[in-house]
Amino acid sequence: MKKKDIRILLVDDEPDILEIVAYNLSAEGYDVYTAKNGADGVAKAKKKLPHLIILDVMMPEMDGIEACEILRRTPGMENTIITFLTARGEDYSQVAGFDAGADDYITKPIKPKVLVSKVNALLRRIKNEENAQEDITKVGDIVINREEYKIIKKGKEIILPRKEFELLALLTSKPSKVFKREVILDRVWGNEVVVGGRTIDVHIRKLREKIGEDHFKTVKGVGYKFVL
């Protein structure tokens, strides 16, 4: 999918932020729309069905948390990528955002070029989802062969135990998406055995050793995400 076909909705009650962010994302080639509060954002999202929504948390009429909850219940928007704009140090807002159905968060203040880079990373998921049914997928310099349970990184084959492979496959299915710990346990371990959160930590540590420390980020109190 080309950038001009990707719709992005920005929702923020600060005109300066809307103008700056919209300008930079439009310059990047995206089809950008704006809304000045949560209620306006929900209405515009239902009309435009954007691929990505960037929501401020604190807004008049309807805050970002409530807007996100409504959007997640809206038919046709189950797979829309939603990320929050949160002020630095608003840990409660970040956790509440994930609980409401957000995929990620961006901390303010942020430089326009950095924000564009984060948006590009978030939107890589669209391509990954389009290829989700393929047995072989490529994420950055990593090739994942689901049929043979094989990983190749920079031309070198890496052997992973089954659960490490499945955890890596899950996290790389949506780069930059934060997967909650309970989701990881359900998707990777399911009802096979009763395991605790520590099991995830151990497997992440092993993946960091084998795949690369910088690819796996911890979101305190929430879960993990894979970054390129």
N, C-alpha and C positions, 0 to 999 in steps of 0.2 A: 504494500500500500504506500502510495506517495504521500509526502508531507502535506501537499495541498488538499488531500482528501481526508486528512485527520482533523477532526473538530475538537477544539479545546474551549472549555467554559471557565472563565475566571470569575470568582464571586468574592467581593471584598467591599467594605463600606468606605475605604479610603481612596478617593479619586486618583491621587498621585500614584498609588501602588497599581491600580487598574491600568492607568495610562502607560506606566513604565513597563510593566510585565507584558501587557498586550502588544506594545510596540516591538519588544524584543522577540516575542514568540511569532508575531506576524512576519518580522524580518527573517526569521528562520524558515518561513515557508508554510507555517500552519494556518488553518482556518480558525480564527479566534473570535470568541464572543465574550461579552462581559455582563455582569449583573451586580447591583449595588447592595443587595442584602439577601438573606437566606430565602425568603419567600419569592423574590424576583428570580433568584437562581434556580429554584425548583421548577417554577413555571417555564423558564427558558430552557432548562434541561429536558423537560418533557417534550418540548417543541423541537429542539435541535438534535436530541439524542447524541450528545458528544461522546467521543472516545475517552477523553480525560477531563476531569473536573478538579479544579484547584479551589479549595474552600477555605476562607478565613474562619477562625473559630468564633471570635467575639464580634457579632454583628447585630444591628437592631432588627426588630420585627420577628426574626427567626435566626437563631444562631446556627453555626455550622454543624454542630452535633445533631440537632433536630433535623436539619436539612438532609444530612447524610442518611439518617434513618429512613426518612421518607423516600429518598432516591433509591435506596436499596430494596424498597418494597414496590417500586415502580416497574411494571412489566417492560421488558426490553432494555433495562439498565442493570441487570444482574452482573454483567461482566464489564461495565464501565469502570475505568480506573479512577479512583477518588483519592486525592491526597490533600492533607490539611496544611494550611499556613499557621504556624504557631509561634508565639514569642519565645525567645530563648528562656529555658528554665521552666516552661509550662508543662511539667511532666504529667500532671493530672489531665490536662487537655489532650495530650498525646495518647494516653491510655484510653481515655473516654472516646477518642476518635476511632481507635482500633475496635473498641467494643461496638461502636455504631456502624462499623462496616467499612472503614477506610482502609486503603491498601498501604498508605505510607504517609509521611509528613515532611514538610519543608520548614526549617527553622528560620524565622526572621530575626534580624535583617539579613538579606542575602544579596550578593552581587548579581546583576542581571545575567552575566555570562555563566555563572555557576548555576543559576536557576534553569537556564536553557539546557545546560548539560544534564541536570537532574531530570528534566522533562523528557529529554531524548532517551535517557536510560529507562524511564518508566514506560515509554511508548514502545520500547523494544519488545515488550510483552505481546503486543498485537501480532508481531511477526512470529513469535514463539507459539502463540495460541493457534495461528494459522497452520503451523507445522506440527501441532501437538500430537497428531495421529501418526506421524512418521516414526519409523523404528530408529532412524538415525537423525540426530539433530546436532547443530553446531551452535555453541554459545561462546562468543569470543574466540579464544584459541583452544577451546575444549570441544571434542567430538564425543557425543554420548550415543552408544549403540545399545538400545534397550533390548533388542532381540538376543544379542550375545553377552549382555551384561559387561560391556567393555568400555573403558574410558581411554581416549587418546588425547594427550596434551602436548602441543608443539611437536607432533610426530612420534612421541614416546608413549607406549602403552602403559597404563596404570591399572593394576589389579586391585579391585575393591571387594570386600565382603558384601554379601547381598544387602544388608541393611544400610551400609554406608553408601552403596550405589543408589538405592531407592531414595535415601535422604538427599543425595546430590541431585538426582533426577527431579525430585520435587522442588527443591529450591531454585534450580536453574530453569524450571518450566516457566517461571515469571521473575526474571531478574529485577532486583530492587524491591520486589514485593516482600513485605514482612509477613512471615508465616508464624502464627501464634503457636505456642508450645503444644496446646491441646490439639490443634489441627495436625501438627507434625506427628504426634503420637497416634492419632487416629488414622492418618494416611499411610504412615510407614509401618507402624506396628499393629494397628487395628485391634482385633480381639485375640490375637495369637497368644500373647502373654501379658501379664500385668507388669508394667515397667513404670519407673518414676522419671521425673524431669531430669535427673542426673544422667540417665541413659542418653538423652539427647546431647547433653554437654560433652560426654565422652566421645560420641560419634562425630560431633562438630570438631572437637580437638584433633581427632584422627584425620578428618578431611582437610583441616588446615595444614597438617603436616605433609599430606600427600599432594594436595591440589594447590595450596598457596594460602598463606595467612590472610592476605588482603581481600580475598574473595568472600569471606564469611564474616558478616557483621552481626554483633549482638545488639538487640534493642532491649534494654533493661526492663524487666518486668513484663515483657511481651513475647519475644521469640527471636527468630533469626531471619536474615535475608542474604541472598547471594548478589554480589555486585561485580561488575566488569572492570 
